[in-house]
Amino acid sequence: MKLTPGKLAGMKAVSNQHGVIAAAAMDQRGSLKKALGANAGDKELEEFKALVTEVLTKHASAILLDPEWGLVASRRRAKGSGLLLAYEKTGYDKTGPGRLPDLLDHWSVRRLKEQGKADCVKILLYYTPLDPKEINDQKHAWVERIGDECRANDIPFFLEFVGYEEGADEKGLEYAKKKPDIVARSMEEFTKDRYGVDVMKVEMPINMKYVEGTKAFGGQKAYTRKEAMEHFRRTASVATKPFIYLSAGVSNAEFTESLELAAESGVKFNGVLCGRATWKDGIAVFAQKGADEFRKWLESEGVKNINNVNERLKAATSWYPLYGVNEPARASAD
């Protein structure tokens, strides 16, 4: 597989010098507004995103933002830190089954690239192979259209898919048992060339709270440590495109332990796009004590959190070989 010049430039812009994507995520909208409280408006959302961006991009290869409240923040990122912009509306259609997605009304890939100065475009899709064919056909066609739009504008396409099961508790034991298969089959689907996806942003194939013998273990077992490692290997084995892990709102400790388990499993993941595991504990600081105290929190705890993740990224591998690019040399210190 070869990347076109625009896609190659975009991919390099969001990666570190080793070809690993060490990116922060700050494209939360509906969930962030709810967490900040009823009185949070446009100003508060923009300020929160700007502070996260300003502080954390000094330690990240890129940041993911939204064009609704994140454009001010995008101009405050550290020099050399790339920009991914979200293209989907927050949430999903709740009027019918299937958690169907929608795109932002006033944006296109061309506009994200030209007006938003995006290096890459990202969409989020709620997806499960367990849904009826009629629903997944809609989702497949939707992703194909966005893939073609990204090809036409020569910009990398990052697809984030989050699994679910209608009527299930996605944090519960029964779903945890189904999760490895849902993640594996979703990765197998969207790694196909027809979708034009350049990087898959994927969930951990297991829920660490149900992995016996881990620090995060909560007492109920869905898998042994050995079984969990096999789930990591199975999901990685179906991928023909680069893939990176998302933190999915878990704690920093749980996310970093997940990355350690992925590394121990020997999977060749290509980085992370990590949001709430770095900054979510600062939401209360911002809401209760204001921007100055939040900045102080970010500069101490936030930086500590992102550096915890970066430390685990020493086990990540470059995406360069997957696209036939000459691989950058690793520094001996790493």
Buried (B, 14 or more C-beta within 10 A) or exposed (E): EEBEEBBBBBBBBBBBBBBBBBBBBBBBBEEBBEBBEEEBEEEBBBBBBBBBBBBBBBBBBBBBBBBBBBBBBBEBBBEEBBBBBBBBBBBBEEEEEBBBBEBBEEBBBEBBBEBBEBBBBBBBBBBBBBBEEEBBEBBBEBBBEBBBBBBEBBBBBBBBBBBBBEEEEBEBBEBBBBBBBBBBBBBBBBBBEEBBBBBBBBBBBBBBBBBBEBEBBEEEBBBEBEBBBBBBEBBBEBBEBBBBBBBBBBBBBBBBBBBBBBBEBEBBBBBBBBBBBBBBBBBBBBBEEEBEEBBBBBBEBBBEBBEBBBEBBEBBBBBBEBBEBEEBEEEEEE
